[in-house]
Amino acid sequence: MFPASEPYNQGLLRVSSVHSLYYEEVGLPNGAPILFIHGGPGGGINEYARCFFDPNFYRAILFDQRGSGKSLPYASIQENTTQDLIADIERLRKFLNIEKWVIMGGSWGSTLALAYTIAHPERVRGIILRGVFLARSKEIQWLYGSSGAARIFPDAYSLFMDPLSKEERSRPVESYFQRLTDPSVSVQSEAVLAWNRWESSISQLIPDLPLEDFDSSYEDGLAIARIEAHYFTNDSFFPSDNYILENISAIQNHPCIIIQGRYDIVCPTESAYELHHALAHSELNIIPNAGHSTAETGISRGLLLALEDFKSLYDDPS
């Protein structure tokens, strides 16, 4: 990893009558432009993400999606759809006067990276993905239903189900969405803790904390819980369940490196494998001793190697 650096440029970009996006730039002001797309949706960026980019080569642009991180208003789901986020990325590109860039994203960030590239293939040099998520109903069912990840982590899933009634447990995502938008802050707060504890419990091959020690404050955890539930109750706002693979022909000529943890429970390897076989110019690197988290050694090393490989894309001015 490269040393953490402070942004040389940052600000808020007004993208609608409701939303303003926080963005920052690190590295070389005249360097090779690359956009980092965070996960969630609702996750927000952090200082750790800056450390992936060679400060003597890349001009790295990081931003908080609508409702996330330092973007305003916080945790808002108004005018917050995948199509809005794709349009926001284009606004940011034009605002920063970038002609063409590399896109890098993990988890939900991989979904949005692919969706943006499908919509604007002429603006993307290549794609680096981690923990591929194609936002299909079977992936949501795996993550939140009782027959997927729950069978590997039954103790954590039991805690996830605890706040819900027997009737609510048959539709956990929709039930949590109702709680995360409830007028009562106490109802929301309980849901925030349960939602984020579940995802944290399954995101690493070896979790950092025991289940009982996990904490998620209402203020810090509301955006990711509420916005994820908002997207996943609305099929991530895609027009069909398999939208990305159905439209993958639009980006067949784009180089793509996929870094995937073999034991990724949040986003199982199947999706990365399918994407790799659908993209002619893709490379799939399965990390044998890793789960979902970017912080795992094998995942971070794989991303650093991908970023090094992609430096060659800037040798060609086209």
C-alpha positions in Angstrom: 0.0 0.0 0.0 1.1 3.6 -0.6 1.3 6.1 2.2 -1.9 7.9 2.9 -2.1 11.3 1.4 -4.3 14.3 1.8 -6.5 15.3 -1.2 -5.0 18.1 -3.3 -8.6 19.0 -4.4 -11.9 18.3 -2.8 -15.4 19.8 -2.7 -19.1 19.3 -3.1 -20.7 19.0 -6.6 -24.4 19.9 -6.9 -26.0 17.1 -9.0 -29.7 17.8 -8.4 -32.0 20.0 -6.4 -31.7 17.5 -3.6 -28.1 16.1 -3.7 -24.6 17.3 -3.5 -21.7 14.9 -3.9 -18.5 15.0 -1.9 -15.4 14.3 -4.1 -11.7 14.4 -3.6 -8.6 13.9 -5.7 -5.2 12.5 -4.6 -2.0 11.8 -6.4 -0.7 13.7 -9.5 -2.9 16.5 -10.7 -1.8 15.8 -14.3 -1.6 12.0 -13.7 -3.5 9.1 -15.2 -7.2 9.5 -14.2 -8.8 6.7 -12.3 -12.2 6.7 -10.6 -12.7 4.7 -7.3 -16.3 3.6 -6.7 -17.2 2.5 -3.2 -19.5 -0.3 -2.2 -22.8 -0.5 -0.3 -24.7 1.2 -1.8 -24.3 3.8 0.9 -20.8 2.8 2.1 -18.9 5.9 1.5 -15.1 6.4 0.9 -12.4 6.4 3.5 -8.7 7.2 3.8 -7.7 3.6 3.3 -9.0 3.7 -0.3 -6.5 6.4 -1.1 -3.6 4.1 -0.4 -4.1 1.9 -3.4 -3.0 4.6 -5.9 0.6 5.3 -6.9 0.9 9.0 -6.1 3.6 9.4 -8.7 1.4 8.0 -11.5 -2.3 8.2 -10.9 -4.8 11.1 -10.5 -7.3 9.2 -8.3 -10.8 10.6 -8.0 -12.9 9.3 -5.1 -16.5 10.3 -4.3 -19.4 9.6 -2.0 -22.5 8.4 -3.8 -25.8 10.0 -3.1 -26.7 9.9 0.6 -23.3 8.4 1.5 -20.3 9.6 3.6 -19.9 13.4 3.3 -22.4 13.8 0.5 -25.6 15.8 1.4 -28.2 15.1 2.5 -26.9 12.2 4.5 -28.7 8.8 4.3 -31.3 10.3 1.8 -33.1 7.9 -0.5 -34.9 10.6 -2.3 -33.9 10.7 -6.0 -31.5 7.9 -5.3 -31.4 5.2 -8.1 -28.8 3.5 -10.1 -29.6 5.7 -13.1 -29.0 8.8 -10.9 -25.6 7.4 -9.8 -24.6 6.7 -13.4 -25.5 10.3 -14.4 -23.6 11.6 -11.3 -20.4 9.9 -12.5 -20.8 11.5 -15.9 -21.3 14.9 -14.3 -18.2 14.4 -12.2 -16.2 13.4 -15.2 -17.2 16.5 -17.1 -16.8 18.7 -14.1 -13.2 17.5 -13.6 -12.5 17.8 -17.4 -11.5 14.2 -17.8 -11.9 12.7 -21.3 -11.4 9.0 -20.4 -10.6 7.1 -17.2 -10.1 3.7 -15.6 -12.9 2.6 -13.3 -12.2 0.7 -10.1 -15.0 -0.7 -7.8 -15.7 -3.5 -5.4 -18.9 -5.2 -4.3 -21.7 -2.7 -5.1 -18.9 -0.6 -6.6 -18.3 -3.4 -9.2 -22.0 -3.3 -10.1 -22.0 0.5 -10.6 -18.6 0.4 -12.4 -20.1 -2.1 -14.9 -23.4 -0.3 -15.3 -21.6 3.0 -15.9 -19.2 1.4 -18.4 -22.2 -0.1 -20.3 -23.9 3.3 -20.4 -20.7 5.2 -21.4 -18.2 2.7 -22.9 -16.4 5.4 -24.8 -15.3 7.1 -21.5 -13.7 4.0 -20.0 -10.2 2.7 -20.7 -10.5 -0.4 -18.5 -12.1 -1.8 -15.4 -10.7 -3.2 -12.1 -13.3 -5.1 -10.0 -13.3 -6.7 -6.6 -15.9 -9.0 -5.1 -18.2 -9.0 -8.1 -21.9 -8.3 -7.5 -24.3 -8.4 -10.4 -27.4 -7.4 -8.3 -29.5 -10.3 -9.3 -32.3 -11.6 -7.2 -30.4 -14.9 -6.5 -27.5 -12.9 -5.1 -29.9 -10.9 -2.8 -31.5 -14.2 -1.7 -28.1 -15.7 -1.0 -27.1 -12.7 1.2 -30.2 -12.1 3.2 -32.4 -15.2 2.8 -32.4 -18.3 5.1 -30.9 -20.7 2.5 -27.6 -19.0 1.5 -25.0 -17.3 3.7 -27.2 -18.0 6.7 -26.4 -21.7 6.5 -22.7 -20.9 6.8 -23.1 -18.3 9.6 -26.3 -19.5 11.4 -25.2 -17.8 14.7 -24.8 -14.4 13.0 -28.0 -14.9 11.0 -30.0 -15.6 14.1 -28.9 -12.2 15.5 -29.9 -10.7 12.2 -33.4 -12.2 12.5 -33.9 -11.3 16.1 -35.5 -7.9 15.7 -38.0 -9.2 13.1 -41.4 -10.9 13.8 -42.1 -14.4 12.4 -44.0 -12.9 9.5 -41.3 -10.3 8.8 -38.6 -13.0 8.6 -40.0 -14.3 5.3 -39.2 -10.9 3.7 -36.1 -9.7 5.6 -34.9 -7.0 3.2 -38.4 -5.4 2.8 -39.0 -5.7 6.6 -35.7 -4.0 7.4 -36.4 -1.3 4.9 -39.7 -0.5 6.7 -37.7 -0.3 10.0 -34.9 1.8 8.6 -37.4 4.4 7.3 -39.6 4.2 10.5 -40.3 7.6 12.1 -38.8 6.3 15.4 -35.1 6.7 15.8 -35.0 3.9 18.3 -36.6 1.5 15.7 -34.1 2.7 13.1 -31.2 2.4 15.4 -31.9 -1.3 16.3 -32.2 -2.1 12.6 -29.0 -0.3 11.8 -27.1 -2.4 14.3 -28.6 -5.7 13.2 -28.2 -5.0 9.5 -24.5 -3.9 9.7 -23.5 -6.6 12.2 -24.8 -9.3 9.8 -22.7 -8.0 6.8 -19.7 -7.3 8.9 -19.8 -10.8 10.4 -19.5 -12.5 6.9 -17.3 -10.0 5.1 -13.9 -11.5 6.1 -12.4 -15.0 6.0 -11.4 -14.4 9.7 -13.5 -11.7 11.3 -11.7 -9.1 13.3 -14.3 -9.1 16.1 -16.5 -11.6 17.8 -20.2 -11.1 17.1 -21.0 -9.7 20.6 -18.3 -7.0 20.3 -19.6 -5.5 17.0 -20.9 -2.0 17.3 -22.5 0.3 14.7 -23.6 3.7 15.8 -26.9 5.0 14.4 -25.2 8.1 12.9 -22.3 6.2 11.2 -24.2 3.2 10.1 -27.6 4.6 8.9 -26.6 5.4 5.3 -25.3 2.0 4.3 -28.2 0.1 6.0 -31.0 2.3 4.7 -29.6 2.8 1.2 -28.8 -0.8 0.7 -32.3 -1.8 1.8 -33.7 0.9 -0.5 -31.9 -0.5 -3.5 -32.4 -4.1 -2.8 -36.2 -3.8 -2.3 -36.2 -2.1 -5.7 -34.2 -4.7 -7.7 -31.3 -2.2 -7.7 -33.3 -0.1 -10.2 -32.3 -2.3 -13.1 -34.9 -3.0 -15.9 -34.2 -6.8 -15.7 -32.8 -9.2 -13.2 -29.8 -10.1 -15.3 -29.3 -6.6 -16.8 -25.5 -6.5 -16.7 -24.8 -9.8 -18.4 -27.6 -9.2 -20.9 -25.8 -5.9 -21.9 -22.2 -7.0 -21.5 -21.6 -6.9 -25.3 -21.4 -3.1 -25.0 -18.0 -3.5 -23.2 -16.5 -6.5 -24.9 -13.4 -4.6 -26.0 -12.6 -3.2 -22.5 -9.8 -4.8 -20.5 -11.0 -6.0 -17.1 -9.2 -7.4 -14.1 -11.3 -9.2 -11.5 -10.0 -9.8 -8.0 -12.2 -12.3 -6.2 -11.8 -14.0 -2.8 -12.4 -17.7 -3.0 -14.3 -17.7 0.2 -16.3 -14.5 -0.4 -19.6 -15.1 1.4 -21.1 -11.7 0.6 -20.5 -12.0 -3.2 -19.8 -15.6 -4.0 -17.3 -16.4 -6.8 -20.0 -17.7 -9.1 -20.8 -14.1 -10.3 -17.2 -13.2 -10.9 -16.7 -16.5 -12.9 -19.8 -15.8 -15.0 -18.7 -12.3 -15.7 -15.2 -13.4 -16.6 -16.6 -15.9 -19.2 -18.9 -13.2 -20.6 -16.0 -10.7 -21.1 -13.5 -11.6 -23.7 -10.7 -9.4 -22.4 -11.1 -10.1 -18.7 -8.7 -11.7 -16.3 -10.0 -13.5 -13.2 -7.7 -13.7 -10.2 -9.2 -15.9 -7.4 -7.4 -15.3 -4.1 -7.3 -18.6 -2.4 -7.1 -17.4 1.2 -9.5 -14.5 1.3 -13.2 -13.5 1.7 -14.9 -10.3 0.7 -13.0 -7.4 2.4 -10.6 -5.1 0.6 -8.5 -5.1 3.8 -7.6 -8.8 3.5 -4.0 -9.1 2.4 -4.6 -11.2 -0.7 -7.3 -8.9 -2.0 -5.3 -5.7 -1.4 -2.2 -7.2 -3.1 -4.3 -8.3 -6.1 -5.7 -4.8 -6.5 -2.3 -3.2 -6.3 -1.0 -5.6 -9.0 -4.0 -4.8 -11.2 -3.3 -1.1 -10.8 0.3 -1.7 -11.8 -0.7 -3.7 -14.8 -3.2 -1.0 -15.9 -0.5 1.6 -16.1 0.2 0.3 -19.6 -3.3 1.4 -20.7 -2.1 5.0 -20.7 0.7 4.3 -23.1 -1.9 4.4 -25.9 -3.3 7.9 -26.2 -6.6 6.6 -27.5 
